[in-house]
Every structure is written in structure tokens, then in C-alpha cells.
């Protein structure tokens, strides 16, 4: 199984746990540390991929782009 499928599976299981608790009107849920680590790793992977996609869209440079602004000067009356 690929890492992406594992990541989405762990997140789906976590979301399902939240939904079940919410439907049962529970005030809290408990997860074991292994499940917590899997969710953390899945979120980290997804956030890193998102950051990579964002940096590609912006050209990957940290330089701030400046648009040219021109004014016609107008007239005072």
C-alpha cells in the first residue's frame, strides 16, 4: 500500500472516530499514542505537500513581486 493511501486511511479513521463521538454526543474521545502518531505523520505529509504545491505556484522565490502603479495626476478644482 502506498504512503498516500496510508495517510488518507489514518485521517479517515480519525475523522470517523470524531463523527461517531459527535453523533453519540460524547464530550471527549481518546486515541492511543500509535493512532495519534499516525494522524500526526499523515497531517505532516499532507502539509508538506501543500507547501510544496504553494511554492511552485509562486515560482519558488521568496522575493516579493511589485506591480507597477501609475496615476494620471488628476486635477484640483
C-alpha positions in Angstrom: 0.0 0.0 0.0 1.4 3.4 -0.9 2.1 6.1 1.7 -0.6 8.4 0.3 -3.3 5.7 0.9 -1.9 5.0 4.4 -2.1 8.7 5.2 -5.6 9.1 4.0 -6.7 5.9 5.7 -5.4 7.2 9.1 -7.0 10.5 8.7 -10.3 8.9 7.6 -10.2 6.7 10.7 -9.6 9.7 12.9 -12.4 11.6 11.3 -14.7 8.6 11.6 -13.9 8.5 15.4 -14.7 12.2 15.7 -18.0 11.8 13.8 -19.1 8.8 15.9 -18.3 10.6 19.1 -20.2 13.7 17.9 -23.2 11.6 16.9 -23.2 9.9 20.3 -22.9 13.4 21.9 -19.7 12.4 23.7 -17.7 15.3 25.1 -14.3 13.7 24.5 -12.6 11.0 22.6 -9.4 9.0 23.5 -7.0 7.6 21.0 -3.9 5.6 21.7 -0.5 7.0 21.0 0.1 4.9 17.9 -3.0 6.2 16.3 -2.1 9.7 17.3 1.4 9.4 15.8 -0.1 8.1 12.5 -2.5 11.0 12.3 0.4 13.4 13.1 2.5 11.9 10.4 -0.3 11.9 7.9 -1.0 15.6 8.6 2.7 16.4 8.3 3.0 14.7 5.0 -0.1 16.5 3.6 1.0 19.9 4.9 4.5 19.4 3.4 2.9 18.5 0.0 0.6 21.5 0.2 3.6 23.8 1.0 5.5 22.4 -2.0 2.5 23.0 -4.3 2.1 26.6 -3.0 5.8 27.3 -3.6 5.6 26.0 -7.1 2.6 28.3 -7.8 4.5 31.3 -6.5 7.6 30.4 -8.5 9.5 29.2 -5.5 11.2 32.6 -4.9 10.9 34.5 -1.7 11.1 37.8 -3.5 8.1 40.0 -3.2 6.6 41.0 -6.5 5.6 44.6 -7.0 3.1 45.7 -9.5 3.6 48.9 -11.4 1.2 51.7 -10.2 0.6 54.7 -12.3 -1.6 57.8 -11.6 -2.9 60.3 -14.0 -2.4 63.2 -11.6 -6.0 64.4 -11.8 -6.9 68.0 -11.3 -7.9 70.1 -8.3 -10.8 72.4 -8.6 
